[in-house]
Structures are given as structure tokens and as C-alpha cells.
Amino acid sequence: MVQRSKDLAEQLKQLAYASGFDLAGITSAERFDGYRWQESIMRDPLLTMADAQSILIVGVSELKFLKESAAGEPRGRVARSYAAGHEYNLVDELLPLKRLLEEQGYKACVSPGSIAESTIPMKLAAVRAGLGWQGKHSVVITPEFGSWVAFGALLTDAPLKCDEPTTQKHCGECTLCLEACPMVAISAPYVVNPLICFDTILNSRGLVPNNVKDKVGNRILSCDACLEVCPYSSGILKKSDLTGEGQYEFNLLELLLLDEPQFEETFGRLHWSIDFVHFKRNVIMALGNSGDATAISVLETLKENKSRILRNAVEWALAKGEKS
């Protein structure tokens, strides 16, 4: 049996914390049995690195990057993970850990952050490394930070000492997250339909059906509804002082008036995947749901916009304003 290195594991964790991560755990590179998407490369780390031994998984609290907003009405919001700059999981931040392993003569591979390209199932790896448990909304709940955590993972052939997995789920009979989902995307505990989740819808391209527009509320990007009602995550949120720089609530009229260079200047550093037109589409939908009378005159100026996507959103928002 290969002797697993306790000292190197501790060195990696110490470097992780020194690099700004808030959580670090290690699990084996064994196959993730029962992984939902059996055709995905993520089900088996050995498909990425044939002689892989270990997975190092790290997490960072998103709340420390955020600040409370004094945005005026009508107000829109983006999900806190987007405002923190973690639309996708951590990648570049893991490079110092990768270098340490390579300096010790081992191979190391950082998992890409996007779900489409990722080689490690972040949530399952976090649970198996003892960082938390998977809530009924499918998101990992950590004791220290609730679900307000972004994860990153690194695969290596180093035989690292593994942490004990989390085996106990603490959700009990609670179903608040299922009940809070505005699109009923959480159809059963641990079962989420990503196609009807606002995280997918508001990042999608093209037109949004009118019946879905009505449910968007004041959301601009993604949705925190299931996390905000979770007793663990809401409790963490209430006692956290938000002293970062990331604003997650905005004045919708100010956003509507942004031109494309201003949009890039304001949000480019966050590396969102959404483009300017679809961002503005979402702002218009949120304005339509706000019932704010002052928005009408501004929206009127966009009725003849060259973008069919924006014209469609404006037409819906103005019609909704007439009814209210």
C-alpha cells in the first residue's frame, strides 16, 4: 500500500489558508459512484489523470467579498456568488498549490471552473473531503459559511492523507428551500432541474417567455432564494459584516442607462459570461416587475432598439406597466 504523505497534505493546507482560502480538504481520487451524469468525465478522476491519487478541494467564503448597498429604488439584484466574482469556481487561485506539488516532483492538474469543462464534481468532492454536506437544494452547506462558498479542486498523483468524509446530513425534515424556489426547479430533495432554474434562464441567450418574465421579480443574474431561507445559510448571512467591495443590489434605472463600455468598466472584472444585450434584457424584465412609474419614459426610448431581444423585453415591460 502506498504511504500517504501527511506532511505534504499539511503543507498544502497551510499554503491554501495563507493564499486566502477559507476551507481546504483532501479526498481520494476514487470514482464518484452514483454520479448523476454517467457520461461525464467528472464521474471518474482517473479519466483525467490515469495515475491520480488525491483531490485537494478548497473553498472561499463569498460573503467577505460583498458589501451592503445603498442603491435606490427601483432596485435589482444579482446572486451573491456573481457579485463576489465567482460565477464559476476557483482556478487561478490554485496555481500556488499546483506549483508546490510540482516542486515536490508530483503531477498536478487544476480543474477548469465552468461546469461544461470541469473534471471534478466540486460538490461531491467537498462532501467527501469533509467540508460540508449536500443540502436538499443540492448546494453544499458548510458549518462555517453555510452555502456562501465557492469551490476549486486540484487533482494530483501525490498520495496525500485524506480527510474523513461528511456522512451526516443535517437538513432533517426541513423543506424550506424547495418551497422557496420561484420556478419549482427543486422538484424533490436533492433533485434540481437546471433548465428551469433562474441561474440558467437569466444567463440564457434569446427571448424569455412572458410567463417566466413575470416570475423573475427583481433578479438580474441567478437567484439566492433557496439559500436565503436555509436556516444554516440565513443564519450565517445575518451575523456576517459585509465589508468587501462587491455590490449585489443596484438601481435598475442606472443599470438601464449604462452603455456597453460602461457595462464592461463596471462589471468586466467579475468575468460574467453574460453579454451586454442579455444583461440589459434582464434589467428590463426586473424593471417591468418593479411597477415603477418613472421607468416608463426611459423604456419608451428603447421601443425601436435594433436588438429584437431588447424590443421584446421592453414591449412586455410596458404592457405590464399599463396593467398595473
C-alpha positions as a printed Julia matrix, in Angstrom:
324×3 Matrix{Float64}:
   0.0    0.0     0.0
   1.26   3.47   -0.87
   2.18   5.53    2.21
   0.14   8.68    2.14
   2.03  11.89    2.92
   0.69  13.65    5.99
   3.38  16.32    5.94
   2.72  17.34    2.33
  -1.01  17.38    2.98
  -0.48  19.78    5.88
   1.86  21.94    3.81
  -0.78  22.23    1.11
  -3.47  23.18    3.6
  -1.26  25.77    5.25
  -0.45  27.28    1.85
  -4.15  27.23    0.96
  -5.04  29.25    4.05
  -2.08  31.59    3.52
  -3.3   32.12   -0.06
  -6.7   33.32    1.12
  -8.79  30.15    1.05
 -11.12  29.61    3.98
 -11.55  25.85    3.65
  -9.28  23.05    2.5
  -9.78  19.29    2.45
  -8.35  16.23    0.78
 -10.08  13.16   -0.58
  -9.05  10.23   -2.72
  -9.19  10.23   -6.49
 -11.52   7.26   -6.49
 -14.5    7.18   -8.82
 -17.61   9.03   -7.64
 -20.12   6.18   -7.63
 -23.7    7.09   -8.44
 -22.76  10.34  -10.15
 -25.87  11.59  -11.89
 -24.3   12.17  -15.3
 -22.63   8.88  -16.1
 -21.39  10.13  -19.45
 -19.48  12.97  -17.79
 -15.71  12.82  -17.34
 -16.3   14.14  -13.82
 -17.56  10.77  -12.61
 -14.03   9.35  -12.55
 -10.88  11.44  -11.89
  -8.75   8.68  -13.44
 -10.22   9.62  -16.82
  -8.37  12.93  -16.42
  -5.18  11.63  -14.77
  -4.71   7.88  -15.03
  -2.41   7.64  -12.01
  -4.21  10.2    -9.84
  -4.15   9.52   -6.12
  -5.72  12.52   -4.42
  -8.02  15.52   -4.83
  -7.36  18.74   -2.97
 -10.56  20.79   -2.67
 -10.58  24.35   -1.39
 -13.32  26.82   -0.62
 -13.59  30.56   -0.13
 -16.36  32.46    1.63
 -18.18  34.65   -0.88
 -19.6   36.95    1.78
 -16.22  38.54    2.56
 -16.16  39.99   -0.96
 -19.57  41.7    -0.62
 -20.87  44.97    0.76
 -24.28  46.24    1.75
 -25.73  48.51   -0.87
 -27.38  51.91   -0.64
 -28.9   51.54   -4.1
 -32.12  53.47   -4.52
 -35.42  52.23   -5.91
 -36.31  50.57   -8.19
 -33.79  48.03   -7.01
 -32.47  44.92   -8.76
 -30.06  42.29   -7.56
 -27.59  39.69   -8.71
 -26.87  36.48   -6.83
 -24.17  36.91   -4.23
 -21.84  34.41   -5.92
 -21.92  36.53   -9.1
 -21.36  39.74   -7.17
 -18.39  38.15   -5.41
 -16.83  37.31   -8.77
 -17.35  33.56   -8.51
 -19.84  32.85  -11.25
 -17.53  29.93  -11.9
 -15.38  28.12   -9.38
 -11.81  28.9    -8.39
  -8.98  28.22  -10.85
  -6.12  30.73  -10.9
  -6.1   30.9    -7.11
  -4.98  27.24   -7.03
  -1.81  27.8    -9.03
   0.47  28.25   -5.96
  -0.71  24.85   -4.67
  -0.1   23.32   -8.08
   3.45  24.69   -8.08
   4.16  23.28   -4.62
   3.17  19.8    -5.75
   5.23  20.08   -8.91
   8.25  21.25   -6.9
   7.89  18.04   -4.89
   8.03  16.01   -8.09
   4.3   15.3    -8.45
   1.84  16.0   -11.22
  -0.98  18.41  -10.52
  -3.99  19.45  -12.6
  -6.37  22.26  -11.67
  -9.97  21.5   -12.61
 -11.5   24.06  -15.0
 -14.09  26.22  -13.28
 -17.02  26.03  -15.68
 -19.43  23.13  -15.32
 -19.11  22.38  -19.02
 -15.34  21.85  -18.71
 -14.85  20.77  -15.1
 -13.09  17.48  -14.43
 -14.06  17.21  -10.73
 -17.61  17.2    -9.29
 -16.96  20.01   -6.81
 -19.92  19.4    -4.53
 -19.34  15.67   -4.21
 -15.61  16.18   -3.68
 -16.27  18.79   -0.97
 -18.55  16.39    0.89
 -16.12  13.51    0.52
 -13.32  15.73    1.84
 -15.36  16.57    4.93
 -16.03  20.24    4.17
 -19.81  20.02    4.49
 -22.92  18.16    3.44
 -25.2   18.48    0.44
 -28.44  20.29    1.22
 -31.79  19.46   -0.31
 -31.25  22.36   -2.73
 -28.2   20.35   -3.95
 -25.72  23.03   -2.79
 -23.05  22.13   -0.23
 -23.7   23.51    3.25
 -20.57  24.14    5.3
 -20.7   24.58    9.09
 -18.59  27.74    8.93
 -20.05  29.6     5.95
 -23.34  27.94    5.07
 -23.69  27.67    1.29
 -21.98  31.0     0.62
 -18.86  29.23   -0.63
 -17.09  28.91   -3.98
 -15.02  25.77   -4.51
 -11.97  24.82   -6.52
 -10.22  21.48   -6.96
  -6.84  20.13   -7.91
  -6.06  16.58   -8.98
  -2.65  15.05   -8.25
  -0.73  11.8    -8.26
   0.63  12.65   -4.8
  -0.56  10.12   -2.18
  -1.97  12.65    0.29
  -3.56  11.81    3.62
  -7.33  12.07    3.15
  -9.83  13.74    5.45
 -12.86  11.96    6.78
 -15.94  12.43    4.57
 -19.11  14.08    5.79
 -21.65  11.32    6.31
 -24.39  13.09    8.27
 -26.91  15.38    6.61
 -28.32  17.99    8.95
 -31.37  19.16    6.97
 -33.76  16.84    8.78
 -37.38  17.36    7.77
 -36.79  20.94    6.58
 -38.05  21.68    3.06
 -37.83  25.48    3.08
 -35.52  25.55    0.06
 -37.94  23.52   -2.04
 -40.84  25.78   -1.08
 -38.89  28.97   -1.8
 -37.85  28.15   -5.37
 -39.81  30.57   -7.62
 -39.63  28.21  -10.61
 -40.17  24.97   -8.66
 -36.84  23.87  -10.09
 -36.14  21.8    -6.95
 -38.68  19.1    -7.74
 -37.67  16.86   -4.82
 -34.94  16.84   -2.18
 -31.53  16.87   -3.92
 -33.18  16.93   -7.37
 -32.8   20.21   -9.3
 -33.85  20.81  -12.89
 -31.16  23.25  -14.09
 -33.11  24.12  -17.22
 -35.81  25.95  -15.26
 -33.55  27.4   -12.57
 -33.04  31.16  -12.82
 -29.3   30.57  -12.78
 -29.72  29.06  -16.24
 -32.61  31.19  -17.51
 -31.05  34.56  -16.75
 -27.77  33.5   -18.36
 -29.51  32.1   -21.43
 -29.47  33.79  -24.82
 -32.53  34.88  -26.77
 -36.08  35.62  -25.67
 -37.55  34.73  -22.29
 -41.21  33.56  -22.29
 -43.61  36.1   -20.81
 -44.86  33.74  -18.1
 -41.25  33.34  -16.95
 -40.63  37.1   -17.08
 -43.46  37.51  -14.57
 -41.59  35.31  -12.08
 -38.19  36.94  -12.46
 -39.01  39.56   -9.85
 -36.09  41.94   -9.4
 -33.42  39.37  -10.27
 -30.77  40.34  -12.8
 -28.48  37.31  -12.59
 -29.16  33.96  -10.95
 -31.13  33.52   -7.72
 -30.38  33.15   -4.0
 -33.92  32.22   -2.91
 -33.16  28.67   -1.79
 -30.05  29.76    0.12
 -31.67  32.75    1.81
 -34.31  30.6     3.5
 -31.95  27.82    4.59
 -31.57  28.07    8.39
 -27.82  27.46    8.14
 -27.07  29.92    5.33
 -29.51  32.6     6.5
 -28.04  32.41    9.99
 -24.53  32.95    8.62
 -25.78  35.84    6.49
 -27.42  37.61    9.44
 -24.3   37.6    11.55
 -21.84  38.47    8.76
 -20.5   42.0     8.39
 -20.22  42.64    4.68
 -17.07  44.73    4.36
 -15.93  43.81    0.85
 -16.28  45.7    -2.42
 -18.84  43.61   -4.3
 -22.2   45.29   -4.72
 -25.11  42.9    -5.27
 -28.05  45.33   -5.27
 -28.31  48.08   -7.86
 -30.58  50.88   -9.01
 -32.27  49.43  -12.08
 -32.66  52.76  -13.88
 -28.94  53.42  -13.53
 -28.18  49.99  -14.96
 -30.57  50.55  -17.84
 -28.72  53.72  -18.84
 -25.31  52.03  -18.98
 -23.77  51.8   -22.43
 -21.61  48.84  -23.37
 -18.23  50.39  -22.43
 -19.69  51.42  -19.05
 -21.03  47.9   -18.57
 -17.56  46.47  -19.19
 -15.94  49.03  -16.92
 -18.4   48.3   -14.12
 -18.65  44.51  -14.33
 -15.79  43.32  -16.55
 -13.56  42.41  -13.57
 -16.17  39.86  -12.46
 -15.79  37.86  -15.69
 -19.5   37.18  -16.09
 -20.42  35.03  -19.05
 -23.48  37.15  -19.91
 -23.11  39.75  -22.65
 -24.31  43.36  -22.65
 -27.56  42.81  -24.56
 -28.76  39.93  -22.41
 -27.76  41.73  -19.22
 -29.85  44.7   -20.31
 -32.72  42.31  -21.21
 -32.64  41.09  -17.61
 -32.6   44.65  -16.25
 -35.67  45.47  -18.35
 -37.51  42.4   -17.04
 -36.71  43.41  -13.47
 -37.92  46.95  -14.21
 -41.16  45.59  -15.64
 -41.76  43.7   -12.43
 -40.91  46.7   -10.25
 -44.06  48.63  -11.1
 -42.0   51.82  -11.04
 -43.76  54.56  -12.99
 -40.58  56.53  -13.65
 -39.24  53.63  -15.71
 -41.91  54.04  -18.39
 -40.41  57.08  -20.1
 -36.96  55.51  -20.16
 -38.27  52.23  -21.55
 -40.18  54.12  -24.24
 -36.85  55.24  -25.71
 -35.9   51.58  -26.28
 -39.04  50.58  -28.21
 -37.23  50.91  -31.54
 -33.93  49.39  -30.38
 -32.14  47.4   -33.08
 -32.0   44.34  -30.82
 -35.07  42.11  -31.13
 -34.29  40.73  -27.68
 -34.46  44.18  -26.07
 -37.54  45.22  -28.06
 -39.33  42.08  -26.86
 -38.44  42.77  -23.22
 -39.45  46.43  -23.49
 -42.8   45.57  -25.11
 -43.58  43.18  -22.26
 -42.46  45.63  -19.56
 -44.54  48.49  -20.98
 -47.6   46.27  -21.33
 -47.18  45.16  -17.73
 -46.87  48.78  -16.64
 -50.15  49.62  -18.34
 -51.91  46.88  -16.4
 -50.54  47.9   -13.02
